[in-house]
Amino acid sequence: MISLNDYLYSGDTVLKILKKYTRDLQISAEKHQNEVDLIHSRFLKRTSDLLEHNDFLTAQSQKIREFYKYMAKEYAHLSFTFKGRIKSLIRAETKFNGYIVEFIYDYYIEHGVYPPLEELIKKLEGFRDLIAYRIVISMPKCHIRDDGEREKEEIRNLYAIANVMKDFLEKQGFRAEPAFGVKESASPLLNDSVRPYYRDYICHAKPDGYRSLHITFFDDSAKFYMEMQLRTKEMDDIAEIGSANHLGYEKRQQIERNRRDAVPEGENIYFDEAYERIRKLQELELAKVDVNMFSAADNSLINDGCGLYRGRLILPYEHLSRFQNDLID
């Protein structure tokens, strides 16, 4: 079995590592007629194309900035930030294989048999958040002092923004993708005309407290999918520095072990290989990795300008918050 870990000690750049891993995975997939690995290699090819031919990101961010300008005019009472990120190589590789492990496990537990290959392939082709932008809003306390009322007003504004964002960005050359009923919103604040396009993790909050609104667009000029996320400041804190991000290491390990115990080794090659790739990435000691332009003192202290690390690579721009301090009495 070929894994990303096999290429992280060569001293090559991330792009070279990615291309070699993609090439060898494709060759192996064709040799063994492994259709999942073929999809995996195509996913990695899209990732390398994104890193190598990223001029479109400047044009894309400028088009999204038009929505920022719209919000600055229409929501002058709010503070907000626009952020962008590309999934790092390790994070993307972990999530892709995580899709395989989770889908096969859930299907097996529910049906007592493994999923048909075509259903697994359909699941993997839904991976569309390599590029994501996030809008984080906050209602300044100078407007509403009570915490509960302020939260209600922030959520009301969040859905109001969601109601207009689809049509606005489609006029900028993006095309909204239906969510096909995944986490369909039950909120009366979301218009019926846009409801089919949003995955509502506010109505369907995750057990770890994660809440957000997600919508996927296809950029017709760049021929790439991107995801837009809408959150309040509190939701963003939970996702980035709170319970949704700091699920204990031991708890994560236990979840993975439970899945491994439920799916006997040797019964499903796709599960076995994806599980093993995740395990190897989790045990990776970044300080021992040899990648050009990458330096890590340990798994937490990392200097990386090339998209390798475990977290996110922030796009080379950030729109700053707009605070209406002039409105304070």
Secondary structure, DSSP 8 states (H G I E B T S, - for coil): ---GGGGTTS---HHHHHHHHHHHHHHHHHHHT-HHHHHHHHHHHHHHHHHHS-THHHHHHHHHHHHHHHHHHHTTT-EEEEEEEEE-HHHHHHHHHHHHHHHHHHHHHHHSS---HHHHHHHHTT---SEEEEEEEE--TTT---HHHHHHHHHHHHHHHHHHHHHHHHTTTEEEE--TTTT----TTS-TTTGGGEEETTTT--TT----EEEEEEETTTTEEEEEEEEEHHHHHHHHHSTTT---HHHHHHHHHHHHHHS-TTS-HHHHHHHHHHHHHHT--GGG---TTEEESSSSSEEESSS-SSSEEE-S--B-----GGG--
